[in-house]
Amino acid sequence: MEWVTALPPSGYKSYNACLVIVDRYRKTLIFLPCHKDDTAMDTALLLWIRVISHTGLLKNIISDRDPKFTSALWTNLHRLFGTKLSFSTAYHPQTDGLAERMIQTLEDMIRRFCQTPAILEKGWNPRLPADTLRKDLIAIHPKASSLKIILDKVKHHAKQSMNDAFDYAKQKWGKIHKVTDFKVGDLALVSTLNFNNIKGPKKLKGSYVGPFVIVALNGTNAVQV
């Protein structure tokens, strides 16, 4: 058995904790709502009313070293019942691994039950027919204005990030690629990478042919020879 604490108060008794009990033989689970400040007597009564009254006296209880489980009342009571108390060591949750795993499942279930099916599936609650009669959409969705502000900030941040990325790429490109200042009358070599009409073995052809005289300029990176 293990405790789940730090839960928000709920129920008519404002429960803020849960006692998780796992039957190691049948693998059944028992979740008992309780309070974080319950005493050893409160825990013993809860165990007697909700568990022992249905299953009979227990042979062995594995738990951590919570003060409730190590108190004189708890130990003497279970010694009277003939129940063996086994305690897990510090920083070794594998001793009570079943309960620890069920705690993870319980916390996940609680998170799901706190939301509507529409929220879990779509992220928002659907509008009701009565909502269509309203003209003030802000009244239907009170967080619409704040959401718009957030979306505007996200849009501005995305645009700024795109501009920064463009400037960075331009700067890196400028360091690697040098702009050649061609002039009419200069001599230039032409790459043979895309030439298919050169005679001889392809592997032995030269990387460039020429030089040729530049007779016209077509922009900054294209010339006519």
N, C-alpha and C positions, 0 to 999 in steps of 0.2 A: 504494500500500500504506500501511496505517495500523496503529498499535498500539492495542490495548484492554488497559488495565492495571487495577490495583486489583481484580482478581477474587479470590475466595476460593480457596485452594489446593485442587486436585482432581487425581485420577488417581494412579497409582502413582509418578509423578515430581513430584507436587505442583506442577503447572502453575498459574501465577497471572497469566498474560497470554495474549493471542492476537494473532497477526499476520493482519490481514485483507488479502487480495489480490483485486483485481477486474480481470478481463480486459476492457479497454475495448472490444475488438472483438467478442468473443462474449458479453460480459456474464455470464461465469461467475464463480463465487465460490470462493475457497479460504480456509478457516479453519485456521490452523496453531497448535496449542497450544504455548506456549513459556514462558519465565521473564522476569520484568521486568528482571532483572540480566544477561540474556544479552549477550555482547560482540558486536562487529561480526563476528568470525570465526564465532561461533555462528549468527548470523543469516545469514551468507553460506552456511554449510554447510546450514542448514535450507532456504534458497531453492534451492540446487543439488539437494539430494536430493528435495525434495517438489515442485518446480516446474520448474526448468530441465531436469531429467532426463526430463520428460514433454513439455514444450512446445518445448524448444530454447532457444537464447540469446535474450534479450529485446532489443527495439530501444529501448524507452524505459521508464523507471520514474519515476512521479510519487509523491513522498512529502513528508512534512514535514521540517523541519530537525532531526530527532532526531540526537544525537551518533553513533549507530550508522550513520546514513546519510550523515553528513558526515565520517566518519573517513577517514584516508589509506588504510587497507586496503580499505574499501568502494569509494572512488572509483577507486583504482588498479586494483582487480580488475575493475570494470565498464568501465574504460577499455580494459583488455586484451581484454575480451569484445566491445568495440564497442557497449556499451549506453550510451545517453544518460541522464543523471540530471537530472531536473527537480524543483525544490524549490518548495513552496508558500510564499507570503509569510505573515508573522505576521498573525493576526486576519483571514485571508481564506480560510476553509475551502472556498469555492466552487471553488478551484483543483483540489482533489481531492474534488469533491462526491460522486462515485459511492461512494468508500470511506467517506466520512462518513455517507452515507445507509445503507449496508450495516451500519455499526457500530450505528446505532440499531436496525435490524432484528435484529442479532445479540444485542444486550443484551435486547431484548424476548423473543427466543426463549429465552435463558438463564433469564430470570425465569419463563417458562412451564414449562420443563423441570424447574425446581426444585420444582414443586408437583405433586400428584397431580391427575388429571382431576376427581375429586370436589371437591377444594378449589377448583379453578378454576371449576367450575360452580355448586356449592352453598355453598362456604365452610366445609365440614366433611367429615371422612372418615366414610363409613357404618360402622355397627356390624357386626361379623362375627358369625356364628352362635355362635362360642365366647364372645363377650362376653355373650350372654344367660344363660350359666351362672353369671355372677358376680353377687354381691349388692351388692358395694360399687361404686356408680356412680362414686364419686370415683376409684376405681382405673381405671375405664374411661376417664374423662375427667379427667386430673390437674388441668386448669385450670378445672374446674367451679366450685370454691369461689371462686377469684379472679374468674371471670367473674360470679358472683352478686354479689360485692362491687361490681364495676364497674356492673352493671345497677342495683343499689340506688342507687348514687350518681347515675346518669343519671336514674332515676325521681324521686329527691328534687330534683335540679336542674330537671327539667322541671316538677314541681309548683310549685317556688318561682318559676320563670319565669312560669308561668301566673298565679300570684297577683300577681306584680309587674305583669304586663300588665293584669290586671283593675283593680288599684289605680290604675294610670296612666290607664286609660280612664275610670275613675270620676272622677278628678281633672279630666281634660280636659272631661268632660261637665258637671261642676259649674261650671266657669268659663264655659262657653258657655250652658248652660240654667239660668236662675234659677227657683227654686221660688216660685210665687205663693201667697200665704196668703189663700185664699178664706174668706169668712164668709157665713153666712146673712143675707140682707138687702142684700148688696152688689149693685151693678149690674155687669153683664158684657156684653161684645159677643160675638156668636156668628159664627164664620167661615162663609162661604158656599161654601167650596171644594167641599163634597160636596152642596150643595143643587141639586136639579134642578127644583124647582117654583116658581122665581122667574120672574115674567113679564118679558118684554122680551129684548133681545139679550143673549146670554151674555157677550159682550165688554164690555158696558157695565154689568153688574151690580156692585154694591159688594162690597168684600172682606169686610165685616162688616155685620151687621144688629143692631138693638137700640138702646139697652141694655135688658136684661131683668133682673128681680130674681131673685137666687139664693134658691131656697126650700129646697134640701137639698144636702148634700155627700155624694158617693160616692167616698171615698178622698181623696187629696191632689190629684189632677189631673183629677177628673171632678165636675161639679156638675149639679144639676137646676134649670132655670129655668121 
